[in-house]
Amino acid sequence: MTLAQSNEDYYNPVTAPVKANYEPVTPQINKFKTRRAETALSRINNIRIRNRLYFGIDGFLRTDKSAISNTFNGLIDTRTGAKSGYSVSLGWINQEKWALELEYARSPIHNILVINGDYPMEYKMENDKNNLALRMKRRLLFGRSNSSLRKSAFWIGAGAGIVPNSGKQKEYLKFEGYARQGRRPVLDTLFLTSDTHTSSKITSFADVTAEYVLKVAKAVDLSFYARKQWGFGTSLTTDMAYFVNKVQTQQSTIKADGSGMTFGISLRYVFAIGLHDGDPNHRK
Protein backbone atom coordinates (compact mmCIF):
# COMPACT_ATOMS: atom_id res chain seq x y z
CA MET A 1 0.00 0.00 0.00
CA THR A 2 1.37 3.32 -0.97
CA LEU A 3 0.67 6.17 1.58
CA ALA A 4 2.68 8.89 0.01
CA GLN A 5 1.16 11.66 -2.11
CA SER A 6 2.72 14.30 -4.20
CA ASN A 7 3.54 17.72 -2.79
CA GLU A 8 1.22 19.31 -5.34
CA ASP A 9 -1.80 17.34 -4.11
CA TYR A 10 -0.98 18.02 -0.42
CA TYR A 11 -1.03 21.80 -0.67
CA ASN A 12 -4.11 22.18 -2.94
CA PRO A 13 -7.16 23.25 -0.79
CA VAL A 14 -10.58 21.69 -1.29
CA THR A 15 -12.84 24.24 -2.98
CA ALA A 16 -15.89 22.13 -3.63
CA PRO A 17 -19.03 23.24 -1.72
CA VAL A 18 -19.95 21.32 1.38
CA LYS A 19 -23.54 21.01 0.17
CA ALA A 20 -24.85 21.09 -3.34
CA ASN A 21 -26.70 24.28 -4.40
CA TYR A 22 -25.39 26.17 -1.35
CA GLU A 23 -26.66 29.80 -1.06
CA PRO A 24 -24.98 32.37 1.22
CA VAL A 25 -27.13 33.52 4.17
CA THR A 26 -27.21 37.24 5.04
CA PRO A 27 -26.75 37.79 8.80
CA GLN A 28 -29.89 39.07 10.57
CA ILE A 29 -29.51 41.87 13.15
CA ASN A 30 -31.66 41.78 16.27
CA LYS A 31 -33.54 45.08 16.15
CA PHE A 32 -35.55 44.63 19.35
CA LYS A 33 -33.59 47.19 21.36
CA THR A 34 -33.41 49.65 18.44
CA ARG A 35 -37.17 49.55 17.88
CA ARG A 36 -37.83 49.94 21.59
CA ALA A 37 -35.64 53.07 21.70
CA GLU A 38 -37.34 54.51 18.63
CA THR A 39 -40.76 53.91 20.19
CA ALA A 40 -39.74 55.68 23.42
CA LEU A 41 -38.35 58.64 21.48
CA SER A 42 -41.53 58.89 19.41
CA ARG A 43 -43.61 58.82 22.59
CA ILE A 44 -41.64 61.66 24.13
CA ASN A 45 -41.95 63.86 21.05
CA ASN A 46 -45.66 63.13 20.47
CA ILE A 47 -47.11 63.23 23.96
CA ARG A 48 -50.85 63.83 24.19
CA ILE A 49 -51.66 66.15 27.09
CA ARG A 50 -54.97 66.04 28.93
CA ASN A 51 -54.47 69.18 31.06
CA ARG A 52 -51.77 71.19 32.81
CA LEU A 53 -51.32 73.97 35.35
CA TYR A 54 -48.86 76.85 35.06
CA PHE A 55 -47.62 79.81 37.06
CA GLY A 56 -46.69 82.98 35.18
CA ILE A 57 -44.78 86.21 35.79
CA ASP A 58 -45.48 89.10 33.41
CA GLY A 59 -43.81 92.39 32.60
CA PHE A 60 -45.59 94.86 30.34
CA LEU A 61 -46.04 98.40 29.09
CA ARG A 62 -49.51 99.85 29.36
CA THR A 63 -51.00 102.93 27.72
CA ASP A 64 -54.26 104.66 28.62
CA LYS A 65 -55.92 107.96 27.82
CA SER A 66 -58.02 110.11 30.11
CA ALA A 67 -60.75 112.58 29.10
CA ILE A 68 -60.92 116.29 29.99
CA SER A 69 -64.11 118.33 30.16
CA ASN A 70 -62.69 121.88 29.81
CA THR A 71 -59.27 123.14 28.72
CA PHE A 72 -59.64 126.69 30.11
CA ASN A 73 -59.24 128.14 26.62
CA GLY A 74 -56.14 126.05 25.95
CA LEU A 75 -54.44 126.65 29.29
CA ILE A 76 -54.61 122.97 30.33
CA ASP A 77 -54.90 119.65 28.53
CA THR A 78 -54.30 115.91 28.91
CA ARG A 79 -52.63 113.25 26.78
CA THR A 80 -52.10 109.51 26.44
CA GLY A 81 -49.64 108.13 28.96
CA ALA A 82 -47.54 104.97 29.19
CA LYS A 83 -46.45 103.13 32.31
CA SER A 84 -44.74 99.82 32.98
CA GLY A 85 -46.28 97.21 35.25
CA TYR A 86 -46.04 93.59 36.35
CA SER A 87 -48.38 90.75 37.23
CA VAL A 88 -48.57 87.15 38.39
CA SER A 89 -50.96 84.58 36.98
CA LEU A 90 -52.23 81.05 37.53
CA GLY A 91 -53.52 79.14 34.52
CA TRP A 92 -55.21 75.85 33.66
CA ILE A 93 -55.07 74.44 30.11
CA ASN A 94 -57.42 71.67 28.96
CA GLN A 95 -56.63 69.43 25.96
CA GLU A 96 -54.17 72.06 24.68
CA LYS A 97 -57.21 73.88 23.26
CA TRP A 98 -58.80 75.94 26.04
CA ALA A 99 -57.21 77.88 28.86
CA LEU A 100 -58.51 79.61 31.95
CA GLU A 101 -56.25 82.21 33.58
CA LEU A 102 -56.48 84.22 36.82
CA GLU A 103 -54.21 87.27 37.03
CA TYR A 104 -53.30 89.86 39.65
CA ALA A 105 -51.58 92.94 38.22
CA ARG A 106 -49.86 96.00 39.66
CA SER A 107 -50.72 98.39 36.87
CA PRO A 108 -51.73 102.05 37.32
CA ILE A 109 -54.59 103.92 35.75
CA HIS A 110 -53.44 107.50 35.49
CA ASN A 111 -54.42 111.06 34.67
CA ILE A 112 -51.97 113.42 33.02
CA LEU A 113 -52.39 117.16 33.55
CA VAL A 114 -50.59 119.35 31.01
CA ILE A 115 -50.30 123.11 31.71
CA ASN A 116 -49.51 124.86 28.46
CA GLY A 117 -47.29 127.93 28.13
CA ASP A 118 -43.83 128.97 27.04
CA TYR A 119 -42.50 126.13 29.20
CA PRO A 120 -45.23 123.45 29.39
CA MET A 121 -45.48 121.49 32.61
CA GLU A 122 -46.76 117.95 32.95
CA TYR A 123 -48.03 116.13 36.04
CA LYS A 124 -48.98 112.46 36.27
CA MET A 125 -51.42 111.13 38.87
CA GLU A 126 -52.07 107.42 39.49
CA ASN A 127 -54.73 105.29 41.15
CA ASP A 128 -54.11 102.43 43.62
CA LYS A 129 -52.65 100.19 40.82
CA ASN A 130 -54.53 96.99 41.76
CA ASN A 131 -56.23 94.86 39.09
CA LEU A 132 -57.73 91.37 39.19
CA ALA A 133 -58.74 89.62 35.95
CA LEU A 134 -60.15 86.27 34.79
CA ARG A 135 -59.61 85.27 31.15
CA MET A 136 -60.66 82.48 28.81
CA LYS A 137 -58.31 81.63 25.92
CA ARG A 138 -58.50 79.49 22.80
CA ARG A 139 -55.60 78.03 20.84
CA LEU A 140 -55.68 78.59 17.08
CA LEU A 141 -55.32 75.33 15.15
CA PHE A 142 -54.11 75.22 11.57
CA GLY A 143 -54.21 72.31 9.13
CA ARG A 144 -54.20 68.80 10.56
CA SER A 145 -51.94 69.47 13.53
CA ASN A 146 -52.61 67.30 16.58
CA SER A 147 -54.40 69.55 19.05
CA SER A 148 -53.37 67.44 22.06
CA LEU A 149 -49.64 68.10 21.59
CA ARG A 150 -47.99 70.85 23.57
CA LYS A 151 -46.16 73.08 21.11
CA SER A 152 -45.62 76.71 20.16
CA ALA A 153 -48.89 78.25 18.96
CA PHE A 154 -51.08 81.35 18.63
CA TRP A 155 -53.81 81.94 21.22
CA ILE A 156 -56.66 84.44 21.46
CA GLY A 157 -58.72 85.26 24.51
CA ALA A 158 -61.20 87.50 26.26
CA GLY A 159 -61.68 88.37 29.88
CA ALA A 160 -63.09 90.68 32.51
CA GLY A 161 -61.82 92.07 35.77
CA ILE A 162 -62.22 94.47 38.65
CA VAL A 163 -60.26 97.47 39.91
CA PRO A 164 -60.48 97.89 43.70
CA ASN A 165 -60.42 101.60 44.62
CA SER A 166 -59.72 103.13 48.01
CA GLY A 167 -61.58 106.44 47.62
CA LYS A 168 -58.53 108.32 48.96
CA GLN A 169 -57.04 111.61 47.84
CA LYS A 170 -53.93 110.95 45.74
CA GLU A 171 -52.53 114.42 45.07
CA TYR A 172 -53.36 118.10 45.52
CA LEU A 173 -51.61 120.76 43.43
CA LYS A 174 -51.76 124.58 43.37
CA PHE A 175 -50.48 126.94 40.69
CA GLU A 176 -50.30 130.74 40.72
CA GLY A 177 -49.51 133.23 37.98
CA TYR A 178 -50.13 136.74 36.68
CA ALA A 179 -51.56 138.10 33.44
CA ARG A 180 -52.73 141.41 31.98
CA GLN A 181 -56.05 141.43 30.19
CA GLY A 182 -56.52 144.01 27.44
CA ARG A 183 -55.08 147.46 28.17
CA ARG A 184 -55.59 147.34 31.90
CA PRO A 185 -52.49 148.56 33.75
CA VAL A 186 -53.13 146.17 36.65
CA LEU A 187 -52.07 142.52 36.49
CA ASP A 188 -54.66 139.88 37.26
CA THR A 189 -53.78 137.13 39.72
CA LEU A 190 -54.48 133.68 38.29
CA PHE A 191 -54.90 130.67 40.52
CA LEU A 192 -55.35 126.98 39.53
CA THR A 193 -56.04 124.08 41.87
CA SER A 194 -55.95 120.36 41.09
CA ASP A 195 -57.40 117.74 43.41
CA THR A 196 -56.99 114.05 42.44
CA HIS A 197 -58.76 111.17 44.17
CA THR A 198 -59.76 107.58 43.42
CA SER A 199 -63.31 106.30 43.29
CA SER A 200 -64.91 104.98 46.45
CA LYS A 201 -66.43 102.08 44.46
CA ILE A 202 -65.00 99.07 42.64
CA THR A 203 -64.81 99.63 38.90
CA SER A 204 -64.53 96.99 36.18
CA PHE A 205 -63.05 96.35 32.75
CA ALA A 206 -63.10 93.91 29.82
CA ASP A 207 -60.28 92.97 27.47
CA VAL A 208 -59.29 90.89 24.46
CA THR A 209 -55.86 89.29 24.02
CA ALA A 210 -53.77 87.98 21.14
CA GLU A 211 -50.58 86.11 22.01
CA TYR A 212 -47.94 83.78 20.67
CA VAL A 213 -46.80 81.14 23.18
CA LEU A 214 -43.32 79.78 22.54
CA LYS A 215 -42.31 76.46 24.09
CA VAL A 216 -38.71 76.94 25.27
CA ALA A 217 -38.18 73.92 27.58
CA LYS A 218 -39.90 70.85 29.04
CA ALA A 219 -41.82 72.91 31.58
CA VAL A 220 -41.27 76.52 30.46
CA ASP A 221 -43.22 78.66 27.99
CA LEU A 222 -42.62 82.25 26.88
CA SER A 223 -45.57 84.36 25.74
CA PHE A 224 -45.57 87.59 23.73
CA TYR A 225 -48.96 89.33 23.83
CA ALA A 226 -50.96 92.43 23.00
CA ARG A 227 -54.15 93.34 24.83
CA LYS A 228 -56.94 95.86 24.29
CA GLN A 229 -58.80 96.97 27.40
CA TRP A 230 -62.05 98.87 27.97
CA GLY A 231 -62.83 100.40 31.36
CA PHE A 232 -66.30 100.67 32.89
CA GLY A 233 -66.59 103.34 35.56
CA THR A 234 -64.21 106.14 36.51
CA SER A 235 -61.36 104.93 38.69
CA LEU A 236 -59.39 108.20 38.94
CA THR A 237 -60.71 111.78 38.91
CA THR A 238 -58.86 115.10 38.89
CA ASP A 239 -61.03 118.15 39.72
CA MET A 240 -59.61 121.52 38.71
CA ALA A 241 -60.77 125.07 39.47
CA TYR A 242 -59.59 128.29 37.79
CA PHE A 243 -59.59 131.56 39.72
CA VAL A 244 -59.05 135.13 38.54
CA ASN A 245 -58.39 137.62 41.39
CA LYS A 246 -59.66 135.01 43.88
CA VAL A 247 -62.93 134.54 42.02
CA GLN A 248 -63.61 131.12 40.50
CA THR A 249 -64.44 131.51 36.83
CA GLN A 250 -64.14 127.98 35.39
CA GLN A 251 -63.86 124.39 36.44
CA SER A 252 -62.78 121.18 34.72
CA THR A 253 -62.46 117.46 35.34
CA ILE A 254 -60.06 114.81 34.05
CA LYS A 255 -61.35 111.25 34.30
CA ALA A 256 -59.69 107.89 33.63
CA ASP A 257 -61.35 104.48 33.43
CA GLY A 258 -58.33 102.41 32.31
CA SER A 259 -59.17 102.04 28.61
CA GLY A 260 -56.02 101.49 26.56
CA MET A 261 -53.48 98.99 25.25
CA THR A 262 -51.00 96.60 26.88
CA PHE A 263 -47.91 94.99 25.35
CA GLY A 264 -46.08 92.40 27.41
CA ILE A 265 -44.01 89.27 27.91
CA SER A 266 -44.96 86.39 30.18
CA LEU A 267 -42.67 83.64 31.52
CA ARG A 268 -44.69 80.55 32.50
CA TYR A 269 -43.66 77.45 34.44
CA VAL A 270 -45.72 74.27 34.09
CA PHE A 271 -45.82 72.73 37.57
CA ALA A 272 -48.45 70.01 37.04
CA ILE A 273 -49.41 68.00 33.98
CA GLY A 274 -51.82 65.19 33.14
CA LEU A 275 -51.28 62.88 30.17
CA HIS A 276 -53.67 60.75 28.17
CA ASP A 277 -51.48 57.69 28.78
CA GLY A 278 -51.74 58.14 32.55
CA ASP A 279 -48.10 59.08 33.19
CA PRO A 280 -48.29 62.17 35.47
CA ASN A 281 -44.53 62.46 35.92
CA HIS A 282 -43.53 62.92 32.30
CA ARG A 283 -43.31 66.42 30.86
CA LYS A 284 -42.71 67.18 27.23
C-alpha positions as CSV (number, residue, x, y, z in Angstrom):
1,M,0.0,0.0,0.0
2,T,1.4,3.3,-1.0
3,L,0.7,6.2,1.6
4,A,2.7,8.9,0.0
5,Q,1.2,11.7,-2.1
6,S,2.7,14.3,-4.2
7,N,3.5,17.7,-2.8
8,E,1.2,19.3,-5.3
9,D,-1.8,17.3,-4.1
10,Y,-1.0,18.0,-0.4
11,Y,-1.0,21.8,-0.7
12,N,-4.1,22.2,-2.9
13,P,-7.2,23.2,-0.8
14,V,-10.6,21.7,-1.3
15,T,-12.8,24.2,-3.0
16,A,-15.9,22.1,-3.6
17,P,-19.0,23.2,-1.7
18,V,-19.9,21.3,1.4
19,K,-23.5,21.0,0.2
20,A,-24.9,21.1,-3.3
21,N,-26.7,24.3,-4.4
22,Y,-25.4,26.2,-1.3
23,E,-26.7,29.8,-1.1
24,P,-25.0,32.4,1.2
25,V,-27.1,33.5,4.2
26,T,-27.2,37.2,5.0
27,P,-26.8,37.8,8.8
28,Q,-29.9,39.1,10.6
29,I,-29.5,41.9,13.1
30,N,-31.7,41.8,16.3
31,K,-33.5,45.1,16.2
32,F,-35.6,44.6,19.3
33,K,-33.6,47.2,21.4
34,T,-33.4,49.7,18.4
35,R,-37.2,49.6,17.9
36,R,-37.8,49.9,21.6
37,A,-35.6,53.1,21.7
38,E,-37.3,54.5,18.6
39,T,-40.8,53.9,20.2
40,A,-39.7,55.7,23.4
41,L,-38.3,58.6,21.5
42,S,-41.5,58.9,19.4
43,R,-43.6,58.8,22.6
44,I,-41.6,61.7,24.1
45,N,-41.9,63.9,21.0
46,N,-45.7,63.1,20.5
47,I,-47.1,63.2,24.0
48,R,-50.9,63.8,24.2
49,I,-51.7,66.1,27.1
50,R,-55.0,66.0,28.9
51,N,-54.5,69.2,31.1
52,R,-51.8,71.2,32.8
53,L,-51.3,74.0,35.3
54,Y,-48.9,76.8,35.1
55,F,-47.6,79.8,37.1
56,G,-46.7,83.0,35.2
57,I,-44.8,86.2,35.8
58,D,-45.5,89.1,33.4
59,G,-43.8,92.4,32.6
60,F,-45.6,94.9,30.3
61,L,-46.0,98.4,29.1
62,R,-49.5,99.9,29.4
63,T,-51.0,102.9,27.7
64,D,-54.3,104.7,28.6
65,K,-55.9,108.0,27.8
66,S,-58.0,110.1,30.1
67,A,-60.8,112.6,29.1
68,I,-60.9,116.3,30.0
69,S,-64.1,118.3,30.2
70,N,-62.7,121.9,29.8
71,T,-59.3,123.1,28.7
72,F,-59.6,126.7,30.1
73,N,-59.2,128.1,26.6
74,G,-56.1,126.1,25.9
75,L,-54.4,126.6,29.3
76,I,-54.6,123.0,30.3
77,D,-54.9,119.6,28.5
78,T,-54.3,115.9,28.9
79,R,-52.6,113.2,26.8
80,T,-52.1,109.5,26.4
81,G,-49.6,108.1,29.0
82,A,-47.5,105.0,29.2
83,K,-46.4,103.1,32.3
84,S,-44.7,99.8,33.0
85,G,-46.3,97.2,35.3
86,Y,-46.0,93.6,36.3
87,S,-48.4,90.8,37.2
88,V,-48.6,87.1,38.4
89,S,-51.0,84.6,37.0
90,L,-52.2,81.0,37.5
91,G,-53.5,79.1,34.5
92,W,-55.2,75.9,33.7
93,I,-55.1,74.4,30.1
94,N,-57.4,71.7,29.0
95,Q,-56.6,69.4,26.0
96,E,-54.2,72.1,24.7
97,K,-57.2,73.9,23.3
98,W,-58.8,75.9,26.0
99,A,-57.2,77.9,28.9
100,L,-58.5,79.6,32.0
101,E,-56.2,82.2,33.6
102,L,-56.5,84.2,36.8
103,E,-54.2,87.3,37.0
104,Y,-53.3,89.9,39.6
105,A,-51.6,92.9,38.2
106,R,-49.9,96.0,39.7
107,S,-50.7,98.4,36.9
108,P,-51.7,102.0,37.3
109,I,-54.6,103.9,35.7
110,H,-53.4,107.5,35.5
111,N,-54.4,111.1,34.7
112,I,-52.0,113.4,33.0
113,L,-52.4,117.2,33.5
114,V,-50.6,119.4,31.0
115,I,-50.3,123.1,31.7
116,N,-49.5,124.9,28.5
117,G,-47.3,127.9,28.1
118,D,-43.8,129.0,27.0
119,Y,-42.5,126.1,29.2
120,P,-45.2,123.4,29.4
121,M,-45.5,121.5,32.6
122,E,-46.8,117.9,33.0
123,Y,-48.0,116.1,36.0
124,K,-49.0,112.5,36.3
125,M,-51.4,111.1,38.9
126,E,-52.1,107.4,39.5
127,N,-54.7,105.3,41.1
128,D,-54.1,102.4,43.6
129,K,-52.7,100.2,40.8
130,N,-54.5,97.0,41.8
131,N,-56.2,94.9,39.1
132,L,-57.7,91.4,39.2
133,A,-58.7,89.6,36.0
134,L,-60.2,86.3,34.8
135,R,-59.6,85.3,31.1
136,M,-60.7,82.5,28.8
137,K,-58.3,81.6,25.9
138,R,-58.5,79.5,22.8
139,R,-55.6,78.0,20.8
140,L,-55.7,78.6,17.1
141,L,-55.3,75.3,15.2
142,F,-54.1,75.2,11.6
143,G,-54.2,72.3,9.1
144,R,-54.2,68.8,10.6
145,S,-51.9,69.5,13.5
146,N,-52.6,67.3,16.6
147,S,-54.4,69.5,19.1
148,S,-53.4,67.4,22.1
149,L,-49.6,68.1,21.6
150,R,-48.0,70.9,23.6
151,K,-46.2,73.1,21.1
152,S,-45.6,76.7,20.2
153,A,-48.9,78.3,19.0
154,F,-51.1,81.3,18.6
155,W,-53.8,81.9,21.2
156,I,-56.7,84.4,21.5
157,G,-58.7,85.3,24.5
158,A,-61.2,87.5,26.3
159,G,-61.7,88.4,29.9
160,A,-63.1,90.7,32.5
161,G,-61.8,92.1,35.8
162,I,-62.2,94.5,38.7
163,V,-60.3,97.5,39.9
164,P,-60.5,97.9,43.7
165,N,-60.4,101.6,44.6
166,S,-59.7,103.1,48.0
167,G,-61.6,106.4,47.6
168,K,-58.5,108.3,49.0
169,Q,-57.0,111.6,47.8
170,K,-53.9,110.9,45.7
171,E,-52.5,114.4,45.1
172,Y,-53.4,118.1,45.5
173,L,-51.6,120.8,43.4
174,K,-51.8,124.6,43.4
175,F,-50.5,126.9,40.7
176,E,-50.3,130.7,40.7
177,G,-49.5,133.2,38.0
178,Y,-50.1,136.7,36.7
179,A,-51.6,138.1,33.4
180,R,-52.7,141.4,32.0
181,Q,-56.0,141.4,30.2
182,G,-56.5,144.0,27.4
183,R,-55.1,147.5,28.2
184,R,-55.6,147.3,31.9
185,P,-52.5,148.6,33.8
186,V,-53.1,146.2,36.7
187,L,-52.1,142.5,36.5
188,D,-54.7,139.9,37.3
189,T,-53.8,137.1,39.7
190,L,-54.5,133.7,38.3
191,F,-54.9,130.7,40.5
192,L,-55.4,127.0,39.5
193,T,-56.0,124.1,41.9
194,S,-55.9,120.4,41.1
195,D,-57.4,117.7,43.4
196,T,-57.0,114.0,42.4
197,H,-58.8,111.2,44.2
198,T,-59.8,107.6,43.4
199,S,-63.3,106.3,43.3
200,S,-64.9,105.0,46.5
201,K,-66.4,102.1,44.5
202,I,-65.0,99.1,42.6
203,T,-64.8,99.6,38.9
204,S,-64.5,97.0,36.2
205,F,-63.1,96.4,32.8
206,A,-63.1,93.9,29.8
207,D,-60.3,93.0,27.5
208,V,-59.3,90.9,24.5
209,T,-55.9,89.3,24.0
210,A,-53.8,88.0,21.1
211,E,-50.6,86.1,22.0
212,Y,-47.9,83.8,20.7
213,V,-46.8,81.1,23.2
214,L,-43.3,79.8,22.5
215,K,-42.3,76.5,24.1
216,V,-38.7,76.9,25.3
217,A,-38.2,73.9,27.6
218,K,-39.9,70.9,29.0
219,A,-41.8,72.9,31.6
220,V,-41.3,76.5,30.5
221,D,-43.2,78.7,28.0
222,L,-42.6,82.3,26.9
223,S,-45.6,84.4,25.7
224,F,-45.6,87.6,23.7
225,Y,-49.0,89.3,23.8
226,A,-51.0,92.4,23.0
227,R,-54.2,93.3,24.8
228,K,-56.9,95.9,24.3
229,Q,-58.8,97.0,27.4
230,W,-62.1,98.9,28.0
231,G,-62.8,100.4,31.4
232,F,-66.3,100.7,32.9
233,G,-66.6,103.3,35.6
234,T,-64.2,106.1,36.5
235,S,-61.4,104.9,38.7
236,L,-59.4,108.2,38.9
237,T,-60.7,111.8,38.9
238,T,-58.9,115.1,38.9
239,D,-61.0,118.2,39.7
240,M,-59.6,121.5,38.7
241,A,-60.8,125.1,39.5
242,Y,-59.6,128.3,37.8
243,F,-59.6,131.6,39.7
244,V,-59.0,135.1,38.5
245,N,-58.4,137.6,41.4
246,K,-59.7,135.0,43.9
247,V,-62.9,134.5,42.0
248,Q,-63.6,131.1,40.5
249,T,-64.4,131.5,36.8
250,Q,-64.1,128.0,35.4
251,Q,-63.9,124.4,36.4
252,S,-62.8,121.2,34.7
253,T,-62.5,117.5,35.3
254,I,-60.1,114.8,34.0
255,K,-61.3,111.3,34.3
256,A,-59.7,107.9,33.6
257,D,-61.3,104.5,33.4
258,G,-58.3,102.4,32.3
259,S,-59.2,102.0,28.6
260,G,-56.0,101.5,26.6
261,M,-53.5,99.0,25.2
262,T,-51.0,96.6,26.9
263,F,-47.9,95.0,25.3
264,G,-46.1,92.4,27.4
265,I,-44.0,89.3,27.9
266,S,-45.0,86.4,30.2
267,L,-42.7,83.6,31.5
268,R,-44.7,80.6,32.5
269,Y,-43.7,77.5,34.4
270,V,-45.7,74.3,34.1
271,F,-45.8,72.7,37.6
272,A,-48.5,70.0,37.0
273,I,-49.4,68.0,34.0
274,G,-51.8,65.2,33.1
275,L,-51.3,62.9,30.2
276,H,-53.7,60.7,28.2
277,D,-51.5,57.7,28.8
278,G,-51.7,58.1,32.6
279,D,-48.1,59.1,33.2
280,P,-48.3,62.2,35.5
281,N,-44.5,62.5,35.9
282,H,-43.5,62.9,32.3
283,R,-43.3,66.4,30.9
284,K,-42.7,67.2,27.2
